[in-house]
Amino acid sequence: MAKETIGFGFNPEESEHHFLVIIPRSPNAKVIVYERFAWQYDKEVQEIDIKRDIPKVELTKHKWKLIEDALKTEFNERLKKINYQ
């Protein structure tokens, strides 16, 4: 039976450490990647806690679009390696 995961194979029951990517609707707003160490089980949509969540990178939407597909491929390849070990 497959484990239920979120995004690129994230399972908060295994580890709450994860990265959360915020992609705003506005074309001029920045894409921000946060490193987080806690999962909010009581929230349907995760909320950023500016005291605990660490912004790691901020990108323009244009730059995000340039790397988005490569990131998806890389993350999926890493997951395949982990799942086959």
SULSUL-V609142 format. One record per residue. N is the residue number from 1. RES is the residue in three letters. SS is DSSP state (hx for helix, st for strand, lp for the rest). NEAR is the number of other ideal C-beta (glycine too) atoms within 10 Angstrom. Layout:
n->N res->RES ss->SS near->NEAR
n->N res->RES ss->SS near->NEAR
//
This chain:
n->1 res->MET ss->lp near->3
n->2 res->ALA ss->lp near->5
n->3 res->LYS ss->lp near->9
n->4 res->GLU ss->lp near->7
n->5 res->THR ss->lp near->13
n->6 res->ILE ss->st near->11
n->7 res->GLY ss->lp near->10
n->8 res->PHE ss->lp near->15
n->9 res->GLY ss->lp near->15
n->10 res->PHE ss->st near->17
n->11 res->ASN ss->lp near->13
n->12 res->PRO ss->lp near->15
n->13 res->GLU ss->lp near->10
n->14 res->GLU ss->lp near->10
n->15 res->SER ss->lp near->10
n->16 res->GLU ss->lp near->14
n->17 res->HIS ss->lp near->12
n->18 res->HIS ss->st near->18
n->19 res->PHE ss->st near->15
n->20 res->LEU ss->st near->17
n->21 res->VAL ss->st near->16
n->22 res->ILE ss->st near->14
n->23 res->ILE ss->lp near->13
n->24 res->PRO ss->lp near->11
n->25 res->ARG ss->lp near->6
n->26 res->SER ss->lp near->7
n->27 res->PRO ss->lp near->8
n->28 res->ASN ss->lp near->7
n->29 res->ALA ss->lp near->12
n->30 res->LYS ss->lp near->16
n->31 res->VAL ss->st near->19
n->32 res->ILE ss->st near->18
n->33 res->VAL ss->st near->17
n->34 res->TYR ss->st near->19
n->35 res->GLU ss->st near->14
n->36 res->ARG ss->st near->17
n->37 res->PHE ss->lp near->11
n->38 res->ALA ss->lp near->13
n->39 res->TRP ss->lp near->18
n->40 res->GLN ss->lp near->13
n->41 res->TYR ss->lp near->8
n->42 res->ASP ss->lp near->5
n->43 res->LYS ss->lp near->8
n->44 res->GLU ss->lp near->5
n->45 res->VAL ss->lp near->5
n->46 res->GLN ss->lp near->17
n->47 res->GLU ss->lp near->8
n->48 res->ILE ss->lp near->13
n->49 res->ASP ss->lp near->11
n->50 res->ILE ss->lp near->8
n->51 res->LYS ss->lp near->5
n->52 res->ARG ss->lp near->11
n->53 res->ASP ss->lp near->17
n->54 res->ILE ss->st near->11
n->55 res->PRO ss->st near->13
n->56 res->LYS ss->st near->12
n->57 res->VAL ss->st near->14
n->58 res->GLU ss->st near->12
n->59 res->LEU ss->st near->17
n->60 res->THR ss->lp near->13
n->61 res->LYS ss->hx near->17
n->62 res->HIS ss->hx near->9
n->63 res->LYS ss->hx near->13
n->64 res->TRP ss->hx near->18
n->65 res->LYS ss->hx near->11
n->66 res->LEU ss->hx near->11
n->67 res->ILE ss->hx near->12
n->68 res->GLU ss->hx near->15
n->69 res->ASP ss->hx near->9
n->70 res->ALA ss->hx near->9
n->71 res->LEU ss->hx near->13
n->72 res->LYS ss->hx near->11
n->73 res->THR ss->hx near->10
n->74 res->GLU ss->hx near->12
n->75 res->PHE ss->hx near->15
n->76 res->ASN ss->hx near->12
n->77 res->GLU ss->hx near->10
n->78 res->ARG ss->hx near->12
n->79 res->LEU ss->hx near->14
n->80 res->LYS ss->hx near->11
n->81 res->LYS ss->hx near->9
n->82 res->ILE ss->hx near->9
n->83 res->ASN ss->hx near->10
n->84 res->TYR ss->lp near->6
n->85 res->GLN ss->lp near->5
//
